[in-house]
């Protein structure tokens, strides 16, 4: 028998696709990262560490990554819950709520920052209410935290929602029939199927929060050593024509972000293997 006839694919060939992909990846991602790394290498280890090991830089890095991680953790819980509600329940206003989830994607970050500041400033609707209890939201770490939650929540919800829609309700009914409680069903049956997508959304929300600038600078107050984020400090260094200092902070953010995302990817691989073993 002759070789079976294989219909040609309507997509471009492997070499063409690979060439286009690598070219775009190099122009958009690899070239900027390479330039940043080259700038840091030109400084030398001692000068690079001296630029990073400054109290103001350390405070900004600690603030940015700490609040970004906490906001991503909260978004992980809220995003999974919101995705479950949107996928499993039908109620008045559901379509409107579903569309509102994407607002942080559509809104310019500066507009989001101005809106959040107007709401949570001491004379704002929510800020005035908090002031009656002796609390202050805007121009504090709480304001930064809320802004990072706002921009990161859609990443978790949109990553988890399709997976929830694919899980048949018969799976939950079978678990209940076998005598499992709701908590056991959630932790032993549902969560293992959701965890890869949830961790992906968590990583995306974390990455977005770490580099967020526009929606934060309006509500943060930008007080050095207190509410000054690392991206703002990079802009300040650039405005002062200290390109080496800005590159050093950028390299520090790149290294920390890479380590955190690598850890998340390792957890994802472990969770997938665990699901496969089950």
JOGI-V759719 format. One record per backbone hydrogen bond with DSSP energy under -0.5 kcal/mol. CO is the residue of the C=O (numbers start at 1). NH is the residue of the N-H. Records with the same first field share a line. If there is no record, write none. Layout:
# JOGI-V759719
CO=NH ; NH
This chain:
# JOGI-V759719
5=7
13=17
14=18
15=19
16=20
17=21
18=22
19=23
20=24
21=25
22=26
23=27
24=28
25=29 ; 30
26=31
29=33
30=34
31=35
32=36
33=37
34=38
35=39
36=40
37=41
38=42
39=43
40=44
44=48
45=49
46=50
47=51
48=52
49=53
52=54
54=58
55=59
56=60
57=61
58=62
59=63
60=64 ; 230
61=65
62=66
63=67
64=68
65=69
66=70
67=71
68=72
69=73
70=74
71=75
72=76
73=77
74=78
75=79
76=80
77=81
78=82
79=83
80=84
81=85
82=86
83=87
84=88
85=89
91=94
93=97
94=98
95=99
96=100
97=101
99=102
100=103
102=105 ; 106
103=107
108=112
109=113
110=114
111=115
112=116
113=117
114=118
115=119
116=120
117=121
119=126 ; 127
120=137 ; 138
121=124
124=128
125=129
126=130
127=131
128=132
129=133
130=133 ; 135
131=134
137=140 ; 143
140=144
141=145
142=146
143=147
144=148
145=149
146=150
147=151
148=152
149=153
152=155 ; 156
153=157
154=158
155=159
156=160
157=161
158=162
160=163 ; 164
161=165
162=166
163=167
164=167
166=168
168=171 ; 172
169=173
170=174
171=175
172=176
173=177
174=178
175=180
176=179
181=185
182=186
183=187
184=188
185=189 ; 190
186=191
189=193
190=193 ; 194
191=195
194=198
195=199
196=200
197=201
198=202
199=203
200=204
201=205
202=206
203=207
204=208
205=209
206=210
207=211
209=212
213=216 ; 217
214=218
216=220
217=221
219=139
222=224
223=226 ; 227 ; 228
227=222 ; 229
229=233
230=234
231=235
232=236
233=237
234=238
235=239
236=240
237=242
238=241
241=243
242=246
243=247
244=248
245=249
246=250
247=251
248=252
249=253
250=254
251=255
252=256
253=257
254=258
255=259
256=260
257=261
258=262
259=263
260=264
261=265
262=266
263=267
264=268
265=269
266=270
267=271
268=272
269=273
270=274
271=275
272=276
273=277
274=278
